[in-house]
Amino acid sequence: MRVKLKELREGCILSEDVMSLTNRPIIPDKTVLTDELIEILNAFLISDVKVHKTLVNGMAFIPAEVVEEKAKKEVKETEKQETLSESFLEAVRDYKKEFSAWQAGLPLDITKIRAIILPLIEKFDRNIGELFSLHHLSTEKEYLFQHSIAVGLLSAFIGKKLNYQKGDIVQLALAGCLADCGMAKIPSHLLNKSGALTSAEFEEIKNHPTYSYKMVQGSPLLRDASKIGVFQHHERLDGSGYPLGEKSEKIHSFAKIIAVADIFHAMTSARLYRKKQSPFKVLEMIIQDNFGKFDIPAIKALQSGIMNCSIGSKVRLSDGQIAEILFIEEKSPTRPLVKILKSEEIIHLEKNRDIFIEEII
């Protein structure tokens, strides 16, 4: 929906690029607005913008005045996109309520988590591009809850790409979603700490897979494979992970999948100590900087979703320019040959390492 600038508030999510007299957006689509960003829009004399009907905290956004849309078809398409994003944000809101209950000492109810995560699998399965745009919605305040839902969805996606049976895909989604439930047993001041953790504090954080396992251990609705996946999701193939420092052959396949989903969403999200990063850039970092730590088939499955594009697809580059993909090399799918639409300059991203794909548009 399109609203006047005076109606905006922190947590509104743009559903369209905000343009001015520049060739590049002032603020791109899917950005979560802050007071500072709203002031920037004021400075550019922007009168109205398009936003989603749901705030980043999952609550409905009900402005006093809505600008009338001109094209009904455009409105319908926007509403379809909003439904996907809104479902994710509402799931995050519901998961947050469960997390608060765990912090208060209440037991984990798997049926509630199933009701939160399972409806999303089908919705995002119909729109893979939206699944890989979730990082745009990440905020420092809501990260922990957004992360759990996103890891569940990404784990299910990887499992499907690896030809897992439907029942296993559901179990992967549940295990991914509950991998960090043990964070509810970590002192709140550590979860919200903005500065660097001390070594002792980090050791406490590293206990969360054990806490998570204890919370799900008695559930008859979660298979043993899922429970092991929860416990081992921070183990690494080279033995550098925790809590036991297990190596490849002793790490369950569920844990290998959740580990890839977990690191991918963590690196693409806004954190208290780091800005969000492009999924394309993060995939390169996982492959190059963490070689030997993560399962290659799981990485390739994730990569197939990120590169859900073909020759002729339009992409936004890290320098803000819009380009068209001309040729994709199998050995470096995240760095294809592209043509800048404005100048028609052809750039081989494999040879221009300072530029990368920001997102498919």
N, C-alpha and C positions, 0 to 999 in steps of 0.2 A: 504494500500500500504506500501511497505517496502522502507525506505529511509536511506541514510547514515547519521551518527550522525551530520556531519557538516551542513546538510540541516535543522536540527531542529531549531525551534524558540519557544518562549513563546506562550502558547495557543494551541500547538499541543496536540492531545489526543491519548494516546496509545490504540491500538486495540488488544494487546497481552501482556501477562506477559513478562517482561524482566528478563531472567535468566542468571546466571553466573556459578560459580563453587559451588553454594549453592543449597540447597534443596528448598529454598523459593525464591520467586521473589525478585529481587533487587527493582523493581518498578512494581506494579501490573497493569493488564489490566484496561483500562478506566481512568487512572490517567491523569489529565491535567498537562502538563509539565511547569515548571518554569525554569529560568536560573540556579537556584541552583540544580534542579533535573538533568538538562542536564550536569552540571559539575560532578555530581555523576556518570552518565553514562560514562563520559570521564575517570573518575578515575578507573572505572572497565574495561576500555579498550573495551567497547562495540562498535562494528563497525557499526551496523545498527539496526533499530527497525521498528516495524509495527505501523503505525499511521492512523487515519481517514483522509479522504480527506477534512474535514471541521475543521476549528479552533473553539475554544470555543466561540468566538464572532460571529460565524455564517458565517464568510467569508471563501472562498475557500482557501485551502492550495495547492500551486502549486510549488513543489520543482524543482530545476534545473535538478536533476537526481533521477531516481527511480530504485531500485534494482529489477532485474527480478525475478518474482515469479516462483517457480518450479511446483506447483500443481494448475492447472486451477480450479479444484473443490474448493480448499481452497480459491482462489481468489473470486470466485462467492459467497461463503458463507460469506466472509468478506464484500463484497460489499453490500450484503443484510443487514447485521448488520449496516453498515455505513449509509445506506439509512434511517433507523429508527432514528439514532442519529443525522444525518445531518438535517432531517426534523424538529426535535425539536430545534436544534441550529438556523436554519434558521427562525423558528417561533419566537424564542426569539429575533433575530435581527430585525424582522419586528415589533414585539410588542414594542421594544425599540424606534423605529422611531415614532410610535403612541404616546408613552409616552412623548417623547420630544415635539411633537406637542401640547399635552395637557399642558405641562409646559409653552409653549409659548402663551397659551390662546385660542387655537383652540378647537372647540367642539368635543365631542367623536362621532365617526362614528361606530355604531354597525356592519354595513355590513363589514367593514374592519376587525373587530375582529372575525367575523364569518369565514371570508376567511382564517384567520390565524389558528384558533383553530380546526375547524371542520374536515379538512382533516387529522389531527393527530389522532383523535379519532379512526377512522377505522384502521389506521396503527398500533397503539399501542394495539388495541384490538386483533390484530393477533399475538402479541408478548408481553404477559403480563410480562414476565421476564424483558424485556427491559424497560417497564414502571417503574418497581421498581429498575432500575439501574440509573435513572436520577440523583440521588444525586452524582454520580461519576463526573458528568459534572459541578457541582456547583463551582462557584468561588466567591470570595468576591466582586469583581468589578461588575459582571453581576447578582448578586443574585436577586435583586429586579425584574428583567425582567424574569429570569429563574423561579422564584417563581410563578409568575402570570400564566405562561403557564402550569407549573407542577400542580398547584392547580386546574386549569380548567380540566386537564386530569384526575387527581385523583378523583375529584368530579364526573365526568362522569362515571368513573369506579365503584365507590361506588354506584351510582344511578342504574347502570345496575345490579350489584349484588343484589340490593334490589328490583329488578324486576320493576323498573320504566319504563314507556312508552318511546319510542324513542324521542318523542317531549320534554318530561321532561328531558331526559338525555342531549339533546342539550342545553336546557335552563340552566341546572346545569353547563355544561361546560362553557357557556358564563358568568354565574354569578361568578363561581370560578375564571375565568380569569380576571374579572373586579372588584373583591372584593377589590383590592388594587389600583385601578386606581386613587383614591383620593390622593394617595401619591404624585401625580404630583402637588398638591396644597400645599404640605409641603415644607418649605424652603430647598433648596438644601444642605445647610451646615449641616442640621440635618440628611438628608438621608445618607450623606457620613461621618458622624462623627465616628471616630474609638474608641474614649473613651466613658466612661459612660455618659448617658444622665442625665441632671438635672431633678428635678421633674417637672419644668415648661416645659422643652423640651419634656418630656415623655407625658405630658398632651396634647401638640400640636400633637404629633404622634397619640395619641388616638382619634384625631378628624378625622382621615382618613376614617373611615367607613361612617361618615356623609358626607364628601366631595365626596366619591365614590357614595353614594346614590343620591346626588344632580346632579352628572354628568350623571347618567343613568336614572334619574327620568322621563324625557320627551321622552324616546325612545319607540316608538310603537312596536319595534321588540323584546323587552324584557318584559316578563310577570311580573305581580305584584309579584308572588312568587319569581322570580329571583331578583327583586329589593329589596324585604324584605331580601332575603338571603344575598345580598351584604351588606345591612345596619346592619344585626345582626350577621355577621360571627365571631365577637369577643365576643359575649355573651356566657355565660357558664350556664350549667343546674342548678348549685347551686347558681346562682345570682352573682357570683364574676367577671363577664365580664363587657364589656362596648360596646356601650356608655350609655345604660340605666340601666344596671344591671338587665335585665329581667331573669326570671327563666324558667324552662323547659316548662311548659304549654304555655308560651307566646312566645316561640322561634319557628320560622317556621322550618319545616323539611329540607328545602333547606339550611338554615343557620347551622343546626346541622351537615349536611354532609360536607359543605364547611369548617366548623370549624375543623373537623377531618383531612381533606385533608391539610388544612393550617398549623396546628401544626405539622403534620407528615413531610411535606416537609421542614418546617422551622428547625426542629430538626435534620434532616438528612443532611442538607446543610452546606457548609462552610460559616461562617458569619464573620464579622469584629471582633467579640469578642469571637468566638467559632469555633473549628474544626468540620468538618462533622462527623456524627456518623452512625453506622450500622442501617439499617431499622429494623432489628430484635431487637436490643437493644432499639431503640426508641419506638417500639411498646410496649415493656415491661414497659417502663417508662410512656407511656401514660395511660396504664391500671392500673399500680400500684401507681405512684406518682400523677396522676391527676384523680383518681377515683371519680366519682360523678360530673365531669365537662363536660364530653363528652358523646355523644349518643352511647350506647352499640351496637345496630344493625349496626351503621355506622362503628364502630371500628371492629366488627367481619367481615364485608364485606371487609374492608381494609386488615384485617388479612388473609382472604382467598386468596388474591392476593399475599401477601408476602410469604405465605407458599405454593406457587405454586410448590410444590415438593412432592415426595412420598418416600416410602421405597426404598432404593437403590440409591437415589440422592446423588451426590457429593457436598460437601460444603467446603468453606474455613472458618476456625475458627478464632477468634480474635487473637490467638497467632501465626497465620500464617500456621498452620497445615491443611492438606487436610484430610477430613473424609467422611465416608459414613453413611447415615442415616439408622439405623437398625429398629427403632420403634418410632412411634409418639403417644404421649398421648394427648387425646382430651383436658384435662385440662391445658396443657402447651405445645401447638404446636410449640412454638419457641425454646423449650429446649428438643429436642428428645434424644433418646439413639443413640450414634454414635460410629463408629469404626475408629480409626486413621489408615489411609492406610499404612503408613510407618512402624509403630510398631505393628499394629493390636490390640492396646490397646482399650478397650471398656470404654467409658466415658458416664455417665448420666449427661447431662448438667443441669438438674434440681437440682442436688446435687453438681454441681461445678459451683457456681454462678459467679466466676471470669472469666469464659470462656463463650463465646457466639458465635452464628453463624454470620459471617461477611457477607457472601453472598453465593448464590447457583451458582455453576460453571458447 
